[in-house]
Amino acid sequence: VQLVESGGGLVQPGGTLRLSCVTSEFAFTSSGLRWYRPLPGQERAWVATISEDGAITNYQRSVACRFTISRDDDKSTFVLDMHNLTPDDAAVYSCNAQTYWGQGTLVIVSP
């Protein structure tokens, strides 16, 4: 099983990024999917979740209304759209499905 993130990079405050997580050799359609990022004192803090059928999404309070998680079952991919980014959003973002993790993609928010 592989989860591979992409889409990280440098963005100015207020900017937008789209992170993607492509999965392989995995029962994608039967799994909820999540994004994580580290916080002080937490190696991985939960950011967002999307349910197996895509009908339910949940977000960490600090990103609600700015981030959107979605999934494309045909491509075995899920996405985190991030808007109005602030320096506090800078982190290595990791995707997760069941017990599997991606390697992370770095987001830098700086003028």
Long-range contacts (C-beta under 8 A, 24 or more apart in sequence): 1-25, 1-26, 1-100, 2-26, 2-100, 3-95, 3-96, 3-97, 3-100, 3-101, 3-102, 4-102, 4-103, 5-93, 5-94, 5-95, 5-102, 5-103, 5-104, 5-105, 6-105, 7-105, 8-92, 8-93, 8-105, 8-106, 8-107, 8-108, 9-106, 9-107, 9-108, 10-108, 10-109, 10-110, 11-85, 11-107, 11-108, 11-109, 12-109, 12-110, 12-111, 13-85, 13-86, 13-87, 13-109, 13-110, 13-111, 14-84, 14-85, 14-86, 15-85, 15-109, 16-81, 16-82, 16-83, 16-84, 16-85, 17-81, 17-82, 17-85, 17-107, 18-79, 18-80, 18-81, 18-82, 19-79, 19-80, 19-82, 19-93, 19-95, 19-105, 19-107, 20-77, 20-78, 20-79, 21-77, 21-78, 21-79, 21-80, 21-95, 21-102, 22-75, 22-76, 22-77, 23-76, 23-77, 23-78, 23-97, 23-100, 24-76, 26-76, 26-97, 26-100, 28-73, 28-76, 28-97, 29-73, 31-97, 31-98, 32-97, 33-69, 33-71, 33-78, 33-95, 33-96, 33-97, 34-95, 34-96, 34-97, 35-69, 35-80, 35-93, 35-94, 35-95, 35-96, 36-93, 36-94, 36-95, 36-96, 37-89, 37-91, 37-92, 37-93, 37-94, 38-91, 38-92, 39-91, 44-94, 47-80, 47-93, 48-80, 50-78, 62-88, 63-89, 82-107, 85-109
